[in-house]
């Protein structure tokens, strides 16, 4: 299996190094278990022009090949670009042409994190299922409406095109590829050695809700600030519109235009975010937290939490709670 791992200016070095480490681990375990010298995966690295690449974080990566000299590959891995992705897209026209050509010639494509933007910009995700980092999902969906985006997933596979979600989700994709092109046992062994469980199927527990405020509607901004101060109270949306002297139908339309959400959905997000914070930072029972965020019905809020976050409150607390004070570590 010949695998090409790409890099270009501004990419995340962790994407490149993680792929190299995972596939080299697979090679080491494969050769050891079979007493062989020939690896399962033959790895190549390449940049568009073959020159060294400055990455986010200040590291510089040196590739083996340019795209023009790169040997044919069964799979091409596109790195993530962290928060640089929208800035670098206009600089990669040659890479898009190359990706379209090698995919048409039979190479599978895989992207880590925001690397999905690169394949989407090349038109290679049109009509396909895809995912990317949850924080960029809105921008991705607006920019590439032909892509079937599943931002809640940690990985997708559609027609020999693979995508992963946020940075740590890249480990899930790498194990998936080792499982697919190696074996389930090899993937399990790699997961144990690299401490990747590969079982997280959703990004929802990690995704923070967006509370857009830079929209220019002063009246709606005042409503948002009021909601933040009073979300622990019983709030009736119809009364809220009246309180701020905005007609009911006009209020809902203006609120959605400004924030991207209906008032009730926005209020639910506020309460869910506050509940998540309390689960992470306190030992309060969930019934108490429910009251603190303005809900009376514990069961209905528990169901809403599970539906929107992807974990039960107790599962979320177990995964993310950090109660130990910093001084205890000193």
C-alpha positions, 0 to 999 in steps of 0.5 A: 500500500503506497501512501502519500502524505502531503504538506504545504505552507501553513499546514498543521505539523501534527497532521503530518506527524500523526499520520507518519507515526500511526502508519510507521507503528502499523508497519513495526507491529505488522513486521514484528508479528509476521517476522517480515522485513517488508512493511505493509505501508510504503510512505512518501511525503511531498509538498507542491514544489518539494521545498521545506514547509513552514507550519503552524506553531513554528515548525518546518517540515522537509518533504521527500518529493514535489508533486511532480516527482511523487511516485503513484500512490494508492492513497493521498493524505491531505493535512489539516490547516487549523485556523489558517485554512480559509487564508491558504485556500486561494494559494493552492490552485496547483494542488487542487488540479493535482488532487483531481488528476490523481483521484481520477487515476484511482488514488483514494483521498483522506483529509485530516481535520480542516483538510476537508476544505482542500478536497472540497475546494477541488470539487472532490467532495461534491455529492459525497458525505464529509465531515470537518472540525466542528468549529468550521462546520458553518463556514464549510456548509456555506462555502460548499453547499453540494457536499453532504456535511455531517459535522457531528461525525468524527469520520466519514467514508464515501467512494474512497474519499475519507474525512475526519473531524477535529484534530484528535478525530484524526486518530480515529481516521488513521485507525480506520485506514489501518483497519481497512487496508491492514486488519482489525487486529493490527488497528486494535494493536496500534490503538493500544500502543498509541493510546487511541481508543477509536470508539468516539463516533461523534464530535458533539461532546466537544462542540461549543454552541455559537453565540453570534453577537457581531451582527449590527442589530442593537435591539437583538444584542440587548435581548441576547445580553438579557438572556445571559443574565436571566437564563436561570429564570422562567422565560416566555419568548412571547413576553420577551418580544413584548418586553423589548417592544418588538412585534412577535413575528418580526422579533423571531425573524430579526433574531434568526437573521442576527444570530442564525437561531430562533430565540427558543433554540438560542435559549436552549443553547445558552442553557446547555452551555451553562449546564456543561460548564457546571458539570465540568466545574462543580459537583452539583447534582444534575437536578440542581443544575437543571434548576440553575439553568432555568428548567423545572423538568429534570427529565426533559432537560436530561433528554435534551442534553443527551440529544444535543450533546451526544452524551448523558450528563453523567457521561459528560461529567465523567469525560470532562470534569476537572475539579482539582484546584491548580494548587493541588498539583504544586 
